[in-house]
Amino acid sequence: MSTSIEFTPLATSDPSENHLDRLDDNNDEPITTRPRKRKHDLAHQIERLADAAVSGLGPFLLGLAFLLLSMTFFCFFTVFFPYHYTWQEGQGVSGNLSYVLNLIWACYLVWGIVANYYFAVRTPPGGVLDGIHSTGDAMFQDVIQQMEVYTETPPTCKRCHLPKPERAHHCSVCKRCILKYDHHCPWIHNCVGHFNHRFFLMFLTYLSIACVYFVIMGASPFLVAANVDSDETWPYWLDRTLVAFSEVLAFAIGIAVGGMACWHWYLTLTAQTTLEQYNNAYIRKDCKKRGETFSNMYDFGIVGNFQDLFNIGPRGHYPWYTALFPLRIPPIGNGKCYQKSGRGYVLDFGDEDDEEMV
C-alpha cells in the first residue's frame, strides 16, 4: 500500500565544520559557510564564458525584441487590419461593429504584450536581502526570521554565503540567489523569479494568442504579397517583403512561444518551477521504487494554484477580474517562505550545488 511521508525540511547545504565546532550557548556569531574552491577545468571555463555571453547578449536581445514587436504591430495595423475591415461612413458604431470589436481586441492584445514584457524586464525577481535594511549579524538574523527558519543550521548558499530561503536558487548569470528561481531568460535580460513570474507567463500567453490572431488575419494579405508576379496592385505603402516576413515570423514565434507558454502553464498549475520539476521528477521516481506516494507540498490544486498566481481567491488580496488585465500586481508573500498544502518532500542536494545539479 502506498504511503506518504510527513514533510521534513532538509538543509540544501551544510555549514562548515569549523563553525559547528564553535557553536555554544554564549556564541551569537551567525552561521556562515566558508568559500568553496571552484574547479578550473574546461567545463567550468566554458560555463563561465556562457554565463558572460548570456549576460552580454541581454541588451541586444531586448532591442531585437522591441524591433520585431514594433514591426509586426505596425504591419498589422497598416496592412492586415485594413485588408479585412474598413470604416463604413454613415453607418455609425452599430454598422461597424466588427471593425470596433476587432480593433478593441487587437489593442487589448498589444497592451497585454507590451505591459507584461515591460513588467517582466523591469521587475526584480526577488533576492535574499530584499526588505532587509540591517547590516552585519543583524542582517543575517533578519533574513532567517523572514524565512521562518528556526534551526541551528539554516540552509546557506555556498556561492553567496547567505541564508537560502526555500525555493530559492543561485543564478550563475546574476551571481546571486533568486527567490522562487525558475530560470534566467536572456530575452528579458532578467531572471524569472517570485516577483516577475506572473508577468513573464502572461507575456508568453498574450504573445501566443496574438500570433495565432496575426497569422489568421495575415493569411490572405500574405498570399497577395507573396505573389509578386500578379498584376494586382499592391495598395499598401509597406513593402511586400516586410509583410511576408512578418507573417512567417509570427507563425514561427507562435509555435516556439506557444509551446513554452503551455509548458510554463503546466508548471504553474502544478505549483512547480522549471528547476523544481526536474527535482520532483527525481523524487517521484525514487518514491515509486520504495512504494511511496510523492506529494508536492506547494500544490493546492489547479484552481488554488491559478488563484495564487494572480493573487486572488481565499489567500489572495485582489478581486478576480484583475486576472484579465496586465496590471502590476505583486504576488502573494515575500518569496522567502510559502504556505504548505500538508505533506511533501524537500530534496537534499547534499554536497552538490544547485546550478551544478542543473
C-alpha positions as CSV (number, residue, x, y, z in Angstrom):
1,M,0.0,0.0,0.0
2,S,1.3,3.5,-0.9
3,T,2.1,5.7,2.0
4,S,3.1,9.4,2.4
5,I,6.0,10.8,4.3
6,E,5.4,13.8,6.6
7,F,7.1,17.0,5.4
8,T,10.5,17.4,7.0
9,P,12.7,20.4,5.8
10,L,16.2,19.4,4.9
11,A,19.1,21.8,4.5
12,T,20.3,22.2,1.0
13,S,23.8,22.9,2.2
14,D,25.8,22.4,5.3
15,P,27.7,25.0,7.3
16,S,31.4,24.5,7.6
17,E,32.7,22.2,10.3
18,N,34.7,25.0,11.9
19,H,31.6,26.9,12.6
20,L,29.9,23.9,14.0
21,D,32.8,23.4,16.4
22,R,32.5,27.0,17.7
23,L,28.7,26.8,18.4
24,D,27.9,27.2,22.1
25,D,25.3,28.8,24.3
26,N,27.2,32.1,24.5
27,N,28.1,32.4,20.9
28,D,25.9,34.7,18.9
29,E,28.0,34.7,15.7
30,P,25.8,34.0,12.7
31,I,26.3,30.7,10.8
32,T,28.1,31.1,7.5
33,T,29.9,28.8,5.1
34,R,33.5,29.1,4.1
35,P,34.2,29.8,0.5
36,R,34.3,26.8,-1.7
37,K,37.2,26.3,-4.0
38,R,36.0,26.3,-7.6
39,K,37.2,23.9,-10.1
40,H,39.1,25.3,-13.1
41,D,38.6,22.6,-15.6
42,L,37.5,23.1,-19.1
43,A,33.8,22.6,-18.4
44,H,33.8,25.3,-15.8
45,Q,35.7,27.7,-18.0
46,I,33.1,27.1,-20.8
47,E,30.3,27.6,-18.2
48,R,31.7,31.0,-17.1
49,L,32.1,32.1,-20.8
50,A,28.5,31.0,-21.5
51,D,27.2,33.0,-18.5
52,A,29.1,36.0,-19.6
53,A,27.7,35.7,-23.1
54,V,24.2,35.4,-21.9
55,S,24.6,38.4,-19.7
56,G,26.2,40.4,-22.5
57,L,23.6,39.4,-25.1
58,G,20.7,40.6,-22.9
59,P,20.6,44.3,-24.0
60,F,21.0,43.3,-27.7
61,L,18.1,40.8,-27.4
62,L,15.9,43.4,-25.7
63,G,16.5,45.7,-28.6
64,L,15.8,43.0,-31.1
65,A,12.6,42.0,-29.4
66,F,11.4,45.7,-29.4
67,L,12.3,46.0,-33.1
68,L,10.4,42.8,-34.1
69,L,7.4,43.5,-32.0
70,S,7.2,47.1,-33.4
71,M,7.4,45.8,-37.0
72,T,4.7,43.2,-36.6
73,F,2.4,45.7,-34.7
74,F,2.9,48.2,-37.5
75,C,2.3,45.7,-40.2
76,F,-0.9,44.5,-38.5
77,F,-2.5,48.0,-38.2
78,T,-1.4,49.3,-41.6
79,V,-1.9,46.2,-43.7
80,F,-3.7,43.2,-42.1
81,F,-6.4,45.1,-40.3
82,P,-7.3,47.4,-43.2
83,Y,-7.4,44.5,-45.6
84,H,-10.3,42.9,-43.6
85,Y,-12.0,45.9,-42.1
86,T,-12.8,49.4,-43.2
87,W,-14.9,52.0,-41.5
88,Q,-18.2,52.5,-43.3
89,E,-19.1,56.1,-43.3
90,G,-22.6,57.0,-42.2
91,Q,-23.4,53.6,-40.5
92,G,-22.2,54.5,-37.1
93,V,-20.9,52.1,-34.5
94,S,-23.7,49.6,-35.0
95,G,-22.9,49.3,-38.7
96,N,-19.2,48.9,-38.0
97,L,-19.4,46.5,-35.1
98,S,-16.9,44.0,-36.5
99,Y,-14.5,46.8,-37.1
100,V,-14.8,48.1,-33.5
101,L,-14.7,44.7,-31.8
102,N,-11.6,43.6,-33.7
103,L,-9.9,46.9,-33.1
104,I,-10.6,46.6,-29.4
105,W,-9.4,43.0,-29.3
106,A,-6.2,43.9,-31.2
107,C,-5.4,46.8,-28.9
108,Y,-6.1,44.6,-25.8
109,L,-3.5,42.0,-27.1
110,V,-0.9,44.7,-27.8
111,W,-1.5,46.2,-24.3
112,G,-1.1,42.7,-22.8
113,I,2.1,42.0,-24.7
114,V,3.8,45.4,-24.1
115,A,2.8,45.8,-20.5
116,N,3.7,42.3,-19.3
117,Y,7.0,42.4,-21.2
118,Y,7.9,45.7,-19.6
119,F,7.0,44.4,-16.2
120,A,8.9,41.2,-16.7
121,V,12.0,43.2,-17.7
122,R,11.8,45.9,-15.1
123,T,10.5,44.0,-12.0
124,P,13.3,42.5,-9.9
125,P,12.7,38.7,-9.5
126,G,13.5,38.9,-5.8
127,G,16.7,38.4,-3.7
128,V,17.6,37.2,-0.3
129,L,18.3,40.7,1.0
130,D,15.1,42.3,-0.3
131,G,13.4,44.2,2.5
132,I,16.5,43.9,4.8
133,H,18.0,47.2,5.9
134,S,20.2,46.0,8.7
135,T,23.9,45.0,8.3
136,G,26.3,42.5,9.8
137,D,25.0,39.9,12.2
138,A,21.6,41.6,12.5
139,M,21.1,41.3,8.7
140,F,21.8,37.6,8.8
141,Q,19.3,37.1,11.6
142,D,16.6,39.3,9.9
143,V,16.8,37.1,6.8
144,I,16.4,33.9,8.8
145,Q,13.4,35.4,10.6
146,Q,11.8,36.2,7.3
147,M,12.4,32.7,6.1
148,E,10.6,31.5,9.3
149,V,13.5,29.0,9.9
150,Y,14.4,28.5,13.5
151,T,17.1,25.9,13.4
152,E,20.7,25.9,14.5
153,T,22.0,25.3,10.9
154,P,19.7,27.1,8.4
155,P,20.2,26.4,4.7
156,T,23.0,28.5,3.3
157,C,24.1,29.2,-0.2
158,K,27.7,28.1,-0.9
159,R,28.1,30.7,-3.6
160,C,26.9,34.0,-2.0
161,H,27.2,32.7,1.6
162,L,23.8,34.0,2.7
163,P,20.8,32.2,4.2
164,K,18.9,30.4,1.5
165,P,15.1,30.6,1.5
166,E,13.0,27.7,0.3
167,R,12.6,27.5,-3.5
168,A,15.5,30.0,-3.9
169,H,18.5,29.0,-6.1
170,H,21.7,30.6,-7.2
171,C,21.8,32.1,-10.7
172,S,25.2,31.8,-12.2
173,V,24.5,34.7,-14.6
174,C,23.2,37.2,-12.0
175,K,25.7,35.9,-9.4
176,R,23.1,35.8,-6.6
177,C,20.3,33.7,-5.2
178,I,16.9,34.4,-6.7
179,L,13.6,33.8,-4.8
180,K,11.5,31.0,-6.4
181,Y,14.0,30.8,-9.2
182,D,12.7,29.4,-12.4
183,H,15.4,30.3,-15.0
184,H,17.4,33.1,-16.4
185,C,15.9,34.5,-19.6
186,P,18.2,36.5,-21.9
187,W,15.2,37.8,-23.8
188,I,14.1,39.8,-20.7
189,H,17.7,40.3,-19.5
190,N,16.5,39.1,-16.1
191,C,15.8,36.1,-14.0
192,V,12.3,34.7,-13.8
193,G,11.5,34.6,-10.1
194,H,8.9,35.2,-7.4
195,F,8.1,38.8,-8.2
196,N,8.0,38.7,-12.0
197,H,6.9,35.2,-12.7
198,R,3.3,36.2,-13.4
199,F,4.4,38.9,-15.9
200,F,6.7,36.5,-17.8
201,L,4.0,33.9,-18.0
202,M,1.3,36.3,-19.1
203,F,3.7,37.8,-21.7
204,L,4.1,34.3,-23.2
205,T,0.3,33.9,-23.1
206,Y,-0.6,37.2,-24.7
207,L,2.1,36.8,-27.4
208,S,1.0,33.2,-28.3
209,I,-2.7,34.3,-28.7
210,A,-1.6,37.4,-30.7
211,C,0.5,35.2,-33.0
212,V,-2.5,33.0,-33.8
213,Y,-4.7,36.0,-34.4
214,F,-2.0,37.7,-36.5
215,V,-1.4,34.6,-38.7
216,I,-5.2,34.2,-39.3
217,M,-5.6,37.9,-40.2
218,G,-2.5,37.9,-42.3
219,A,-3.1,34.8,-44.4
220,S,-4.9,36.5,-47.3
221,P,-2.6,39.6,-47.4
222,F,0.4,37.2,-47.2
223,L,-0.7,35.3,-50.3
224,V,-1.2,38.6,-52.2
225,A,2.2,39.9,-51.0
226,A,4.0,36.6,-51.9
227,N,2.5,36.6,-55.4
228,V,4.9,39.2,-56.9
229,D,4.1,38.1,-60.5
230,S,0.4,39.1,-60.0
231,D,-1.0,42.0,-61.9
232,E,-2.9,43.0,-58.8
233,T,-1.7,46.4,-57.5
234,W,-0.3,46.4,-54.0
235,P,-2.4,49.1,-52.3
236,Y,-0.2,49.5,-49.2
237,W,3.0,51.6,-48.8
238,L,4.6,49.0,-46.6
239,D,6.9,46.8,-48.7
240,R,5.6,43.3,-49.7
241,T,8.8,41.7,-48.3
242,L,8.3,43.0,-44.8
243,V,4.6,41.9,-44.8
244,A,5.5,38.4,-45.9
245,F,8.4,38.3,-43.4
246,S,6.0,39.4,-40.6
247,E,3.6,36.6,-41.3
248,V,6.4,34.0,-41.4
249,L,7.9,35.4,-38.2
250,A,4.5,35.3,-36.4
251,F,4.0,31.7,-37.4
252,A,7.4,30.7,-36.2
253,I,7.2,32.6,-32.9
254,G,3.7,31.3,-32.3
255,I,4.9,27.7,-32.4
256,A,8.0,28.4,-30.2
257,V,6.4,30.7,-27.7
258,G,3.2,28.8,-27.7
259,G,5.0,25.6,-26.7
260,M,6.9,27.4,-24.0
261,A,3.7,29.0,-22.7
262,C,1.9,25.6,-22.5
263,W,4.9,24.2,-20.6
264,H,5.0,27.1,-18.1
265,W,1.2,26.9,-17.6
266,Y,1.6,23.3,-16.7
267,L,4.4,24.1,-14.2
268,T,2.3,26.9,-12.7
269,L,-0.9,24.9,-12.4
270,T,1.1,22.1,-10.7
271,A,3.0,24.6,-8.4
272,Q,6.4,23.9,-9.8
273,T,9.3,25.9,-11.2
274,T,11.4,24.6,-14.1
275,L,14.1,23.5,-11.7
276,E,11.7,22.0,-9.2
277,Q,10.1,20.0,-11.9
278,Y,13.3,18.1,-12.5
279,N,13.9,17.7,-8.8
280,N,10.3,16.5,-8.2
281,A,10.6,14.0,-11.1
282,Y,13.7,12.6,-9.5
283,I,12.0,12.3,-6.1
284,R,8.8,10.8,-7.7
285,K,10.9,8.1,-9.3
286,D,12.7,7.3,-6.1
287,C,9.4,7.2,-4.2
288,K,7.9,4.8,-6.7
289,K,10.8,2.4,-6.2
290,R,10.1,2.4,-2.5
291,G,6.4,2.0,-2.9
292,E,5.6,5.5,-1.5
293,T,3.5,8.3,-2.8
294,F,5.1,11.7,-3.8
295,S,3.2,14.9,-3.0
296,N,4.2,18.4,-3.9
297,M,4.0,20.4,-0.7
298,Y,3.3,23.7,-2.6
299,D,0.4,22.2,-4.7
300,F,-3.1,23.4,-3.8
301,G,-4.7,22.0,-6.9
302,I,-5.3,23.6,-10.3
303,V,-7.8,26.2,-9.1
304,G,-5.7,27.1,-6.0
305,N,-2.5,27.4,-7.9
306,F,-4.2,29.6,-10.5
307,Q,-5.6,31.9,-7.8
308,D,-2.1,32.1,-6.2
309,L,-0.6,33.2,-9.5
310,F,-2.9,36.2,-9.8
311,N,-3.1,36.9,-6.0
312,I,-6.9,36.3,-6.0
313,G,-9.1,33.8,-4.2
314,P,-9.0,32.9,-0.4
315,R,-5.3,33.5,0.0
316,G,-5.2,36.5,-2.4
317,H,-5.7,40.2,-1.9
318,Y,-7.2,41.3,-5.2
319,P,-10.6,40.8,-7.0
320,W,-10.9,38.1,-9.6
321,Y,-11.3,40.4,-12.6
322,T,-7.7,41.7,-12.1
323,A,-6.5,38.5,-13.7
324,L,-8.0,39.7,-17.0
325,F,-5.8,42.7,-17.2
326,P,-2.0,43.3,-17.4
327,L,-1.7,45.1,-14.1
328,R,1.4,45.4,-11.9
329,I,0.0,43.3,-9.0
330,P,2.5,41.8,-6.6
331,P,2.5,38.1,-5.8
332,I,1.4,36.5,-2.5
333,G,4.1,36.6,0.2
334,N,7.7,37.8,0.4
335,G,9.1,34.8,-1.5
336,K,11.1,33.6,1.4
337,C,8.5,31.3,2.9
338,Y,5.5,29.6,1.4
339,Q,2.3,28.1,2.7
340,K,2.3,24.3,2.5
341,S,-0.5,22.1,1.4
342,G,0.4,19.5,4.0
343,R,2.7,16.7,3.0
344,G,5.7,16.6,0.7
345,Y,9.4,16.2,0.2
346,V,12.4,18.5,0.1
347,L,15.3,17.2,-2.0
348,D,18.5,17.4,-0.1
349,F,21.3,18.3,-2.5
350,G,23.9,17.3,-0.1
351,D,27.4,18.4,-1.3
352,E,26.1,19.4,-4.8
353,D,25.4,22.9,-5.8
354,D,22.1,23.7,-7.4
355,E,23.4,25.0,-10.6
356,E,25.8,22.0,-10.9
357,M,22.8,19.8,-10.3
358,V,21.0,21.5,-13.3
